[in-house]
Amino acid sequence: MEVLAKFHVVVHKIGRIIIPAGTRKFYGINEGDFVEVKIIKYENNEKAREGTFTARVGEQGALVIPKALREVMNIKPGDVLEVLLLAHYKADKPKRND
C-alpha cells in the first residue's frame, strides 16, 4: 500500500496521538473522518515493533491507539512513534452539532 504521509508523534495519555495540522489540511482530513495508520516504535538494540489500525479522527486531529495494540507494542505516554498515513476515508454522515 502506498504511504500518503510520514510523521513522528509523541504519545499522550490513553494512547492519544495527533495528526499534524499541515497533513490534515493537505489531505482534507476533518474531525469524524477515518484514517488507516501504521505505527512503528523503535527501541535501542531491538527490532522495531509495528502495528496498523483504523481510527476516527477526533478534535484537532487526535487519534487513540487501541489499548490492545498499546499493550502488545509496550507503548507508554511520552514514547515517540513513527506514523505512516496509509488511507483516509470521509465520514458517511455529517457531524451533528447538538
Stockholm file with secondary structure:
# STOCKHOLM 1.0

chainA/1-98         MEVLAKFHVVVHKIGRIIIPAGTRKFYGINEGDFVEVKIIKYENNEKAREGTFTARVGEQGALVIPKALREVMNIKPGDVLEVLLLAHYKADKPKRND
#=GR chainA/1-98 SS CCCCEEEEEECCGGGEEECCHHHHHHHTCCTTCEEEEEEEECCTTSCCEEEEEEEECCGGGEEECCHHHHHHHTCCTTCEEEEEEEEEECCSSCCCCC
#=GC SS_cons        CCCCEEEEEECCGGGEEECCHHHHHHHTCCTTCEEEEEEEECCTTSCCEEEEEEEECCGGGEEECCHHHHHHHTCCTTCEEEEEEEEEECCSSCCCCC
//
